[in-house]
Every structure is written in structure tokens, then in C-alpha cells.
Amino acid sequence: MSPPDPKADYGLLRGLLFDFDGTLIDSELDLHLPAFNQAFADAELAWHWDVSEYTQLLEVPGGHERICAYAEKRCPELSAAQRHTLASKLHTAKNARVQQRLNDRPLSLRPGMERLLNQASRAGLRLGIASTANSRTIESALSGALAQNVCELFDTIVGGDQVARVKPAPDVYLQALKNLQLDASEAIAIEDSPPGLASAQAAGLVTVIWPNAMTCSENFDTAALVLDYQGDHANHTLPSASTQTHASDLIGLDRLAALLG
């Protein structure tokens, strides 16, 4: 982490907690969807998720849970235990494909994320990730996201493999707050999806939504702020169904800190 800026004063704000997939890295279409479909093909299943179907399935948090929900629809003859076994096998294969993809071609942070992370690091804020994704997958993805090891910017990474319940339950955020030794009133969560918003708010966190192309049409009316676009060269905004306060300019820590009062 960068040396703290002694001149920075952001009031009550002492930490930022980020979702991973779709928030830090726009990984759903470029990484996860192809990996799911390849796992299905390898298992000789006549399953194939297109973008429209996958977008709907994202309402089910967690890859294993997503496969279970789909199997229930496609294979109603299977018992719950059989669906669970099938989903576990497919999810393991899918994660192996994800790791192979990351080894071959690292992903990049979403536009504007590097700017915000560096500003927060210089300010001495504690940074954490709270995600349904596997913690090892997160670390692997972030290790190759930039020339520098982005993992070094984060004080804690909590994945769905480390808690009892995934989003929309608050477990990953509660664990991240505990690891950072922060109260929910001292941190802000940055999310991209309705399950993530519900999870962060259930943990007592003020939540900012940074939607992506797959979630921009969702309703985020309970969020403290919706960021239309935060790219370093803003040339477009994402349409949103939310009526909540929007910000199309490039916000910084001062704007985020103001949300805590």
C-alpha cells in the first residue's frame, strides 16, 4: 500500500469494500460465461448459455448455485442431491477453465478503477474485497490485472469459499469488516448487482452501485449513489432503470466520504 497522504481528511470514511466480478473486473462475459459453456461441452451436456440467458441466471448468486438452478429446470428428474453432485463437478471444471484463461491472458481492471484504488491507497484507507467468487480465483485474477500486483493494494480478500452463506446474505461483508477491524459506519461498499446491493446493505453498509453492461437496467433505488460511468476517459454513460441519485462525473473519495455524513 502507498504511504498515506497526511493532508487527506475524509471524515468518517476509513475503508472501501469492493465486489469482484462485474465491479473490479468486468469478467462475466469474457471469462465466466465461456468457462461455463466449455465445462458443459466437456461433460457432453447439450447445455449452452447465451448472453440473454446468462444475464437472467446472474440473479442467482454463485456459480455452483447457478448451475443447480439451471439443472432443476433442465433436468427435473434429478433429485436435489443429484443436482448438487452434478453442479459440484461442473463448477470445478468451470473454475479450472477460468484459471487456464487467466494464465493465458490476464484481465484488466474496469476503466476508472485503478484511479480510485490508487487514490484510496494514498489516503491510507483500508481496502477489501467481499465476493461470492472463490478467493483463490480473485487473487489469481488480480495478480495479473496490472503491471503491479493489485492484490497488494487490498488488506483483505474474502471469497464465497470462506463463509457459510454467499450473497445476498451479508456474510462476506461482515467477515471483511471484521478482518479490517472496521465498523460498517466507517466503510462504503461498491457493488454492481442487486444481490450484491442486498448483501452489503444487510451488513449495514452504505452502498454505491457501479453497474456494468449486464446490470445497468436493474433497479438500484435503495443505493446511496449510482455511478453511470467512471472511466478515465468518459465518453458514454450506461442507461439505468434506477431513479436514485446518479453521478456521471468522475467521483473521488471526497464525494464518497460525504455519503457517510
C-alpha positions as CSV (number, residue, x, y, z in Angstrom):
1,M,0.0,0.0,0.0
2,S,1.2,3.5,-0.8
3,P,2.3,5.8,2.0
4,P,-0.7,7.7,3.5
5,D,-1.3,11.3,2.4
6,P,-1.0,13.3,5.6
7,K,-3.2,16.0,4.1
8,A,-6.1,13.8,3.3
9,D,-9.1,14.0,5.5
10,Y,-12.2,12.0,4.6
11,G,-14.2,12.3,7.8
12,L,-15.7,9.0,8.9
13,L,-14.6,7.1,5.9
14,R,-11.8,4.6,6.8
15,G,-12.3,1.8,4.3
16,L,-13.8,0.7,0.9
17,L,-15.1,-2.8,0.2
18,F,-15.4,-3.9,-3.4
19,D,-17.3,-6.7,-5.1
20,F,-15.1,-8.6,-7.6
21,D,-16.9,-9.9,-10.7
22,G,-18.5,-7.1,-12.6
23,T,-17.2,-4.4,-10.2
24,L,-13.4,-4.6,-10.1
25,I,-13.1,-6.6,-13.2
26,D,-15.7,-6.9,-16.0
27,S,-15.3,-10.7,-16.1
28,E,-18.8,-12.2,-16.7
29,L,-18.8,-12.2,-20.5
30,D,-15.1,-12.5,-21.2
31,L,-14.2,-15.1,-18.5
32,H,-17.1,-16.9,-16.7
33,L,-19.6,-17.4,-19.5
34,P,-17.2,-19.1,-21.9
35,A,-15.8,-21.2,-19.0
36,F,-19.3,-22.4,-18.1
37,N,-20.1,-23.4,-21.7
38,Q,-16.8,-25.2,-22.1
39,A,-17.4,-27.2,-18.9
40,F,-20.8,-28.2,-20.2
41,A,-19.3,-29.2,-23.5
42,D,-16.5,-31.2,-21.8
43,A,-19.2,-33.1,-19.8
44,E,-21.0,-33.8,-23.1
45,L,-24.1,-31.9,-22.0
46,A,-26.4,-30.3,-24.5
47,W,-26.3,-27.1,-22.5
48,H,-25.2,-23.7,-23.8
49,W,-25.9,-20.4,-22.1
50,D,-26.2,-17.4,-24.4
51,V,-25.8,-13.8,-23.2
52,S,-29.5,-13.3,-22.6
53,E,-29.9,-16.5,-20.6
54,Y,-26.7,-15.9,-18.6
55,T,-27.9,-12.4,-17.7
56,Q,-31.0,-13.9,-16.2
57,L,-29.1,-16.5,-14.4
58,L,-26.9,-13.9,-12.7
59,E,-29.8,-13.2,-10.5
60,V,-28.7,-16.4,-8.7
61,P,-25.5,-15.6,-6.9
62,G,-22.7,-18.1,-7.0
63,G,-21.6,-20.4,-9.9
64,H,-22.5,-23.6,-8.1
65,E,-25.9,-22.3,-7.2
66,R,-26.4,-21.0,-10.7
67,I,-25.8,-24.5,-12.2
68,C,-28.1,-26.1,-9.6
69,A,-30.9,-23.7,-10.5
70,Y,-30.5,-24.4,-14.2
71,A,-30.3,-28.1,-13.7
72,E,-33.5,-28.0,-11.8
73,K,-35.2,-26.5,-14.9
74,R,-33.5,-28.7,-17.5
75,C,-33.4,-32.0,-15.6
76,P,-36.4,-32.1,-13.2
77,E,-36.0,-35.9,-13.0
78,L,-32.8,-35.4,-10.9
79,S,-33.1,-35.3,-7.1
80,A,-31.7,-32.3,-5.2
81,A,-28.7,-34.4,-4.2
82,Q,-28.0,-35.4,-7.8
83,R,-28.2,-31.8,-8.9
84,H,-25.8,-30.8,-6.2
85,T,-23.3,-33.5,-7.3
86,L,-23.6,-32.6,-10.9
87,A,-23.2,-28.9,-10.1
88,S,-20.1,-29.5,-8.0
89,K,-18.5,-31.5,-10.8
90,L,-19.3,-28.8,-13.4
91,H,-18.3,-25.9,-11.2
92,T,-14.9,-27.5,-10.5
93,A,-14.4,-27.9,-14.2
94,K,-15.5,-24.4,-14.9
95,N,-13.1,-23.0,-12.3
96,A,-10.2,-24.9,-14.0
97,R,-11.1,-23.3,-17.3
98,V,-11.2,-19.9,-15.6
99,Q,-7.7,-20.4,-14.2
100,Q,-6.4,-21.6,-17.5
101,R,-7.8,-18.4,-19.2
102,L,-6.2,-16.2,-16.5
103,N,-2.9,-17.9,-17.1
104,D,-3.1,-17.4,-20.8
105,R,-4.4,-13.8,-20.9
106,P,-4.8,-11.7,-17.7
107,L,-7.9,-9.5,-17.4
108,S,-7.8,-5.7,-16.8
109,L,-9.4,-3.6,-14.1
110,R,-12.6,-1.8,-15.2
111,P,-11.9,1.7,-16.5
112,G,-11.5,4.2,-13.7
113,M,-10.9,1.5,-11.0
114,E,-7.2,1.9,-11.0
115,R,-7.6,5.7,-10.3
116,L,-10.0,5.1,-7.4
117,L,-7.9,2.3,-5.9
118,N,-4.7,4.4,-6.0
119,Q,-6.4,7.4,-4.5
120,A,-7.8,5.3,-1.7
121,S,-4.4,3.7,-1.1
122,R,-2.6,7.0,-1.0
123,A,-5.2,8.3,1.5
124,G,-4.4,5.3,3.8
125,L,-7.9,3.8,3.6
126,R,-8.3,0.1,4.3
127,L,-9.3,-1.8,1.2
128,G,-11.1,-5.1,1.0
129,I,-12.9,-7.4,-1.4
130,A,-16.1,-9.2,-0.5
131,S,-17.2,-11.6,-3.2
132,T,-19.1,-14.7,-3.9
133,A,-16.2,-15.8,-6.1
134,N,-13.5,-18.2,-4.9
135,S,-10.8,-16.3,-3.1
136,R,-8.0,-18.1,-5.0
137,T,-9.6,-17.1,-8.3
138,I,-9.8,-13.5,-7.1
139,E,-6.1,-13.4,-6.1
140,S,-5.0,-15.0,-9.4
141,A,-7.1,-12.6,-11.5
142,L,-5.8,-9.5,-9.6
143,S,-2.2,-10.7,-9.7
144,G,-2.2,-10.2,-13.5
145,A,-4.6,-7.3,-13.7
146,L,-1.9,-4.6,-14.0
147,A,1.9,-4.4,-14.2
148,Q,1.8,-4.0,-10.4
149,N,0.3,-6.7,-8.2
150,V,-3.2,-5.3,-7.5
151,C,-3.6,-7.8,-4.6
152,E,-1.0,-5.8,-2.7
153,L,-3.5,-2.9,-2.5
154,F,-6.0,-4.9,-0.6
155,D,-5.8,-5.6,3.2
156,T,-8.3,-8.5,3.0
157,I,-9.9,-10.6,0.3
158,V,-13.0,-12.6,1.4
159,G,-14.5,-15.1,-1.1
160,G,-17.5,-17.2,-1.0
161,D,-15.4,-20.3,-0.2
162,Q,-14.6,-18.7,3.2
163,V,-18.2,-18.1,4.5
164,A,-21.3,-20.1,5.3
165,R,-23.6,-18.2,3.0
166,V,-23.0,-16.3,-0.2
167,K,-24.7,-13.1,-1.4
168,P,-27.4,-11.8,-0.9
169,A,-26.6,-12.9,2.7
170,P,-24.2,-10.4,4.4
171,D,-21.6,-12.9,5.4
172,V,-18.7,-11.9,3.1
173,Y,-19.1,-8.2,4.1
174,L,-19.3,-9.0,7.8
175,Q,-16.2,-11.1,7.6
176,A,-14.4,-8.4,5.6
177,L,-15.3,-5.7,8.1
178,K,-14.1,-8.0,10.9
179,N,-10.8,-8.6,9.1
180,L,-10.3,-4.9,8.6
181,Q,-11.3,-4.1,12.2
182,L,-13.9,-1.6,10.9
183,D,-17.5,-0.8,11.8
184,A,-20.0,-0.7,9.0
185,S,-20.4,3.1,9.7
186,E,-16.8,3.6,8.7
187,A,-16.8,2.0,5.3
188,I,-18.6,2.1,1.9
189,A,-19.4,-0.9,-0.3
190,I,-19.1,-0.7,-4.1
191,E,-21.2,-3.2,-6.0
192,D,-22.7,-3.8,-9.4
193,S,-25.8,-6.1,-8.9
194,P,-29.0,-6.4,-6.9
195,P,-27.8,-9.4,-4.8
196,G,-24.6,-7.5,-4.0
197,L,-26.5,-4.5,-3.0
198,A,-28.8,-6.6,-0.7
199,S,-25.7,-8.2,0.8
200,A,-23.9,-5.0,1.6
201,Q,-26.9,-3.3,3.0
202,A,-27.7,-6.3,5.2
203,A,-24.3,-5.8,6.6
204,G,-25.2,-2.2,7.4
205,L,-23.0,-0.6,4.8
206,V,-23.7,2.5,2.7
207,T,-23.6,1.1,-0.8
208,V,-22.6,2.7,-4.1
209,I,-23.5,0.9,-7.3
210,W,-21.1,0.9,-10.3
211,P,-23.2,-1.0,-12.9
212,N,-21.9,-2.7,-15.9
213,A,-23.5,-3.6,-19.3
214,M,-25.2,-6.6,-17.8
215,T,-26.7,-4.9,-14.8
216,C,-27.3,-1.3,-15.9
217,S,-31.0,-2.0,-16.5
218,E,-31.6,-3.2,-12.9
219,N,-33.3,-1.2,-10.3
220,F,-30.9,0.2,-7.6
221,D,-33.3,2.7,-5.9
222,T,-32.1,1.8,-2.4
223,A,-28.4,2.5,-3.2
224,A,-26.8,5.7,-1.9
225,L,-25.4,6.5,-5.3
226,V,-25.4,5.0,-8.8
227,L,-22.3,5.7,-10.9
228,D,-23.2,6.0,-14.6
229,Y,-19.6,5.8,-15.8
230,Q,-16.3,6.1,-14.1
231,G,-13.8,5.5,-17.0
232,D,-10.7,7.6,-17.1
233,H,-11.8,8.9,-20.5
234,A,-15.6,9.2,-20.0
235,N,-17.2,9.2,-23.4
236,H,-20.5,7.4,-22.6
237,T,-22.8,6.5,-19.9
238,L,-24.8,3.4,-19.2
239,P,-28.5,3.7,-19.2
240,S,-30.1,2.7,-15.9
241,A,-33.6,2.0,-14.6
242,S,-32.8,3.4,-11.2
243,T,-34.3,6.6,-10.0
244,Q,-31.7,7.0,-7.3
245,T,-29.1,9.8,-7.3
246,H,-26.7,9.4,-10.2
247,A,-23.2,10.6,-10.9
248,S,-21.9,10.8,-14.4
249,D,-18.8,12.7,-13.5
250,L,-15.6,11.1,-12.2
251,I,-16.1,10.9,-8.4
252,G,-13.4,10.8,-5.9
253,L,-13.0,10.0,-2.2
254,D,-14.5,13.3,-1.1
255,R,-17.8,12.5,-2.8
256,L,-17.8,9.0,-1.3
257,A,-17.0,10.3,2.2
258,A,-19.9,12.7,2.0
259,L,-22.2,9.8,1.9
260,L,-21.3,8.9,5.4
261,G,-22.3,12.3,6.7
